[in-house]
């Protein structure tokens, strides 16, 4: 195995435990995995810093069904293919869309009888 030396300029001084962890990660993992992990961490950090990081599927589901009336729920279920296209355009995964549909069905079943 070839050895390379990398020097880093960091915003804060790492302690000895952090230096040890960095050395272990850099020695054990392939470079491509390290770079993809750092890219993910950087994107997440930038999103968090900008205030646009929305974590978790539950909050997305709640956002979509929060103030939906019974009539709106029924309309969305009748036009479900259109709704799927809209949700996919927003970047929702199929499991998230499925959870939204489950809540809409539940909401439409709870309508008051006239």
C-alpha positions in Angstrom: 0.0 0.0 0.0 1.3 3.4 -1.0 1.3 6.2 1.6 0.3 9.7 1.0 0.3 12.7 3.2 -2.5 15.2 3.3 -2.5 18.5 5.1 -5.7 20.2 6.0 -6.7 23.8 7.0 -9.6 23.5 9.5 -11.8 26.1 11.0 -11.2 24.7 14.5 -8.5 22.6 16.1 -9.4 18.9 16.3 -8.6 17.1 19.6 -6.6 13.9 19.7 -9.6 11.6 19.5 -10.9 13.4 16.4 -7.5 13.1 14.8 -7.4 9.4 15.6 -10.9 8.9 14.1 -9.9 10.8 10.9 -6.8 8.7 10.5 -8.8 5.5 10.9 -11.5 6.5 8.4 -8.9 7.6 5.8 -6.9 4.5 6.2 -9.7 1.9 6.2 -12.2 3.3 3.6 -11.7 3.6 -0.2 -11.2 7.2 -1.4 -14.4 7.1 -3.5 -16.5 6.2 -0.4 -14.8 9.0 1.6 -15.5 11.6 -1.1 -19.1 10.6 -1.5 -19.6 10.7 2.3 -18.0 14.1 2.4 -20.2 15.4 -0.5 -23.3 14.2 1.3 -22.2 15.8 4.6 -21.3 19.0 2.8 -24.7 19.2 1.0 -26.5 18.5 4.3 -24.5 21.1 6.1 -25.2 23.8 3.4 -28.9 23.0 3.5 -29.0 23.2 7.3 -27.0 26.4 7.2 -29.5 27.9 4.7 -32.4 26.8 6.8 -34.0 24.6 4.1 -33.2 21.2 5.6 -36.4 19.3 6.1 -35.8 16.0 7.6 -38.1 13.1 7.9 -41.0 11.7 6.0 -43.5 12.4 8.8 -43.3 16.1 8.4 -43.9 15.9 4.7 -47.0 13.8 5.2 -48.3 16.1 7.9 -47.6 19.1 5.7 -49.7 17.6 2.8 -52.7 16.6 4.9 -52.7 19.3 7.6 -55.6 21.4 6.4 -57.2 19.3 3.8 -61.0 19.1 3.9 -63.0 16.0 3.3 -64.0 17.3 -0.2 -60.4 18.1 -1.0 -59.3 14.6 0.1 -62.0 13.0 -2.1 -61.0 15.1 -5.1 -57.3 14.2 -4.6 -58.2 10.5 -4.4 -60.3 10.7 -7.6 -57.4 12.4 -9.4 -54.7 10.3 -7.8 -52.5 9.9 -10.9 -52.3 13.7 -11.2 -51.4 14.0 -7.5 -48.7 11.3 -7.9 -47.2 13.3 -10.7 -47.2 16.5 -8.5 -45.7 14.7 -5.5 -42.9 13.1 -7.7 -42.2 16.5 -9.1 -41.7 17.8 -5.6 -39.2 14.9 -5.0 -41.4 12.8 -2.7 -40.6 9.1 -2.7 -43.2 6.4 -3.4 -43.4 5.3 0.3 -44.1 8.9 1.3 -46.8 9.2 -1.4 -48.3 6.0 -0.2 -48.5 7.3 3.4 -50.2 10.5 2.1 -52.8 8.4 0.3 -53.4 6.3 3.4 -54.2 9.5 5.4 -56.4 10.9 2.6 -58.4 7.7 2.5 -58.8 7.8 6.3 -59.9 11.4 6.1 -62.4 10.7 3.4 -63.9 7.8 5.4 -64.4 10.1 8.4 -66.7 12.4 6.7 -69.9 13.3 8.5 -73.1 11.7 7.2 -75.8 14.1 5.9 
